[in-house]
Amino acid sequence: MMLEKKLPILLASCLMAGTLLAGCGTNGAEENSNQTENNASNAGMDNNSVTEDSAGEEGAGDTSTDGGMEEDGSANLNEGIDTVLTHLEELKSTLENTSDDFGKINEQGMSLDASWEEIESQIEENYADDYKTIEESLYPLIDESKKDEPDADKMNQLLDETMEKMNKFKEKITASE
């Protein structure tokens, strides 16, 4: 008879404990499954970009994860250089039109920095002299753009130098293709 009274309590306790354990296990499984899905989708994006970038070229359908670069990496390097040049032009325009909008200058300086970082190691490894030349004006420009009150005159000078160096570098890269 004692067992009859304890059975519902024991059964309810087991169900609650099982539910709690199942809930804990589900969270971990969801995290792992989300992580796996993210990794799979990221890998898929890399593979798709390679296939799209190399469509119609020798090796079309190659599923390597080099981001669509040709053997020398010139495809992404050219795109990266264009992105850096675009950020430089936007910053130049901001300085010409609203040089007192320090927030916008700071933001554009950070965007410039981020776009440079994407191609920086490739340039440093393959074009060490050009890398050094470009960074002599680029880093001071980025540093100035991040100040609370950037000096517009100093930035304009650095911008002109950097844009000239980046354009010359782009011509060099384009000519070597």
C-alpha positions in Angstrom: 0.0 0.0 0.0 2.9 2.4 0.7 4.0 1.8 -2.9 0.6 2.9 -4.2 1.0 6.3 -2.4 4.6 6.8 -3.5 4.2 5.7 -7.1 2.5 9.0 -8.4 5.1 11.1 -6.5 7.9 9.0 -7.9 6.5 9.1 -11.4 6.0 12.9 -11.3 9.5 13.4 -10.0 11.0 11.2 -12.8 9.0 13.1 -15.4 10.1 16.5 -14.0 13.8 15.3 -13.9 13.6 13.9 -17.4 12.0 17.1 -18.7 14.8 19.2 -17.1 17.5 17.0 -18.4 16.0 16.9 -21.9 15.7 20.7 -21.9 19.4 21.0 -20.9 20.4 18.6 -23.5 18.4 20.3 -26.2 20.1 23.7 -25.7 23.5 22.2 -26.1 22.4 20.2 -29.1 20.8 23.3 -30.7 24.0 25.3 -30.2 26.1 22.6 -31.8 23.6 22.2 -34.6 23.5 25.9 -35.2 27.3 26.0 -35.2 27.4 23.2 -37.6 24.8 24.9 -39.8 26.8 28.1 -39.7 30.0 26.4 -40.6 28.3 24.5 -43.4 26.7 27.6 -44.8 30.0 29.6 -44.6 31.8 26.8 -46.4 29.0 26.8 -48.9 29.3 30.5 -49.5 33.1 30.1 -50.1 32.5 27.3 -52.5 29.7 29.2 -54.3 31.8 32.3 -54.7 34.6 30.3 -56.2 32.3 28.6 -58.6 30.7 31.9 -59.6 34.0 33.8 -59.9 35.6 31.0 -61.9 32.6 30.3 -64.2 33.7 30.0 -67.8 37.3 30.0 -66.8 39.7 27.1 -66.7 38.9 25.1 -63.5 35.2 26.2 -63.4 33.4 24.3 -60.7 36.5 24.1 -58.5 35.3 24.0 -54.9 38.5 25.1 -53.2 38.0 27.8 -50.6 40.4 30.4 -51.9 37.6 32.9 -52.3 37.7 33.0 -56.1 41.3 34.2 -56.4 43.3 33.4 -59.4 46.7 31.7 -58.7 48.3 35.1 -58.0 45.3 36.4 -56.1 44.8 39.3 -58.5 41.0 39.0 -58.7 40.4 39.7 -55.1 43.3 42.1 -54.8 41.9 44.3 -57.6 38.5 44.3 -55.9 40.2 45.1 -52.6 42.2 48.0 -54.1 39.0 49.3 -55.7 37.3 49.2 -52.3 40.1 51.0 -50.6 40.1 53.7 -53.3 36.3 54.1 -53.0 36.7 54.6 -49.2 39.5 57.2 -49.9 37.3 59.0 -52.3 34.3 59.1 -49.9 36.6 60.4 -47.2 37.9 63.1 -49.5 34.4 64.1 -50.4 33.4 64.3 -46.8 36.4 66.5 -46.0 35.6 68.8 -48.9 31.9 69.1 -48.0 31.5 68.7 -44.2 35.0 68.7 -42.7 33.4 69.4 -39.3 31.4 66.2 -39.2 33.9 64.4 -37.1 31.6 61.4 -36.5 31.3 60.7 -40.2 35.1 61.2 -40.7 35.8 58.7 -37.8 33.3 56.2 -39.3 34.8 56.5 -42.8 38.3 56.1 -41.3 37.3 52.9 -39.7 35.8 51.6 -43.0 39.0 52.5 -44.8 41.0 50.7 -42.2 38.8 47.6 -42.4 39.0 47.5 -46.2 42.8 47.9 -46.1 43.1 45.1 -43.6 41.4 42.7 -46.0 44.2 43.1 -48.6 47.1 44.2 -46.4 48.7 40.8 -45.8 48.5 39.9 -49.5 50.2 43.1 -50.5 52.8 42.8 -47.8 53.7 39.3 -48.8 53.7 39.8 -52.6 54.6 43.5 -53.0 56.7 44.5 -50.0 58.1 47.7 -51.4 54.7 49.0 -52.5 53.2 47.9 -49.2 55.8 50.0 -47.3 55.3 53.0 -49.6 51.5 53.0 -49.3 51.5 52.6 -45.5 53.8 55.6 -45.1 50.8 57.8 -45.8 47.9 55.4 -45.2 48.4 54.7 -41.5 48.9 58.3 -40.5 45.7 59.1 -42.5 43.7 56.4 -40.7 45.2 57.5 -37.3 44.2 61.1 -38.0 40.7 60.1 -39.1 40.1 58.4 -35.8 40.9 61.4 -33.7 38.1 63.3 -31.8 38.8 66.3 -33.9 40.8 65.3 -37.0 42.9 68.0 -38.8 41.2 68.3 -42.3 44.3 70.0 -43.9 46.6 67.2 -42.7 44.1 64.6 -43.8 43.7 66.1 -47.3 47.5 66.0 -47.8 47.7 62.4 -46.6 44.6 61.5 -48.7 46.2 62.9 -51.9 49.4 61.0 -51.3 47.6 57.8 -50.5 45.3 58.0 -53.4 48.2 58.6 -55.8 50.1 55.6 -54.3 47.1 53.3 -54.5 46.3 54.3 -58.1 49.9 53.7 -59.2 49.8 50.3 -57.4 46.5 49.4 -59.1 48.1 50.3 -62.5 51.1 48.1 -61.7 48.8 45.2 -60.7 46.6 45.6 -63.8 49.6 45.8 -66.1 51.1 42.6 -64.7 47.9 40.5 -65.4 
